[in-house]
Amino acid sequence: MTPTSTEALRDLAGSSLVTARERTQLLTGCVGDADLTRQHSPLMSPLVWDLAHVANQEELWLLRAVGGREPIHPEIDPLYDAFEHPRAERPTLPLLPPAEARAYAHEVRGRVLDLLEAATFSGTRLLTGGFAFGMIAQHEQQHDETMLITHQLRKGAPAITAASPPAPPADAASLPREVLIPGGPFTMGTSTEAWALDNERPAHTVTLPAFYLDTTPVTNAAYQQFVEDGGYRDQRWWSPAGWQHRQRAGLGAPLYWRREGGGWVRTVFGVTEPVAPAEPVVHVCWYEAQAYAAWAGRRLPAEAEWEKAARYDPATGRSRRYPWGDSEPDASQANLGQRHLRPAPAGSYPAGAAPSGARQLIGDVWEWTASDFTPYPGFRAWPYREYSEVFFGGEYKVLRGGSFAVDPVACRGTFRNWDYPIRRQVFAGFRTARDATPVTAARPA
């Protein structure tokens, strides 16, 4: 839980900012200037843009909005406005070179830490509970995940490494395919989480019928069955929009998969390796997830179903912060924070299981849901419309749960992510659901 004392809040805000900056430095310091300024994909910004952008947002919100300071370099504000310049055109802008971007980020951070030392965390809504500092730490970590996606898209020798996830527990292979989530009301969203963003608010009651949910995310082995069964060639499993996209984009397997010899291999941060059967499938778009679910005789869970599975405790009737309770995640409960550069095998992290027995609802892979990104009843945009409100509608689908690339500061049971249903570069997988009524002709797991 977010602390309430001034000193504890100061420590939390400071450590969150430092953790984010250390990760930013790792992701931008492991490659040369040419890689920092190159656009590795039209879907992504040059890494040097992200570096200066996080510093510019930190200056805008902490030094100017909270601290009332004069701008350091007001002339660069338009260059790092994400809404003024789409990603594809950012390489053409007169961006700060790497050395200048680093110097700017260092200068801003030094002034912010001085500001933090004097912060009282009261008097304005931005300061209450340390929200503005938490918002900026989350923003930088979100861009760190974006930069990690750029590293995955990058061609050339590996630039980053990490330890492999631990082996799955002994019971992983014998887990039931699905768990039952009871029907009835539950509290969705939050009105009390101090660093929650506007789209997570307010808390409200949602009533759902009972349903079944996969115990773990869908694995590479299960998804490969769909591929080998001709799932990409059979229009029956695809929505009309999904089939059009599959044809137009030439989809035939998850991004980064390719056939080699008698099997499948994939590229993971510059390393080619066999596809790991037990890992959750990743780098599939919403249309692919939807098609797999139809082939399996199931469906994608609604966003509310996902959150109830992740937060609802039938024993107490309350919604937890995380599947395991209210405590912050640790390494025994979830694969978060770029500690590993891949999902852990399905069935891992029993200490992080929900009351239903579902595992890995937090971490490993973002999970596509069936839902459009829409506001909750009583939503109020704050502190700016462009974080959430401008994205609401049918264009975007909601993802939940975070991935191995997400830091705990930007991941909780109420956290909402969203993206276009065609996006595959994100670290996204899925799990499937079904109504709590008998079904027929379901495919094997």
Beta strands, then each sheet from edge to edge (+ up, - down):
strand 1: 178-181
strand 2: 184-188
strand 3: 204-208
strand 4: 211-214
strand 5: 257-260
strand 6: 263-268
strand 7: 271-274
strand 8: 312-313
strand 9: 318-319
strand 10: 366-373
strand 11: 393-400
strand 12: 417-419
strand 13: 428-429
strand 14: 433-435
sheet 1: 1+ 4- 14+
sheet 2: 2+ 3-
sheet 3: 5+ 6- 7+
sheet 4: 8+ 9-
sheet 5: 12+ 11- 10+ 13+
end
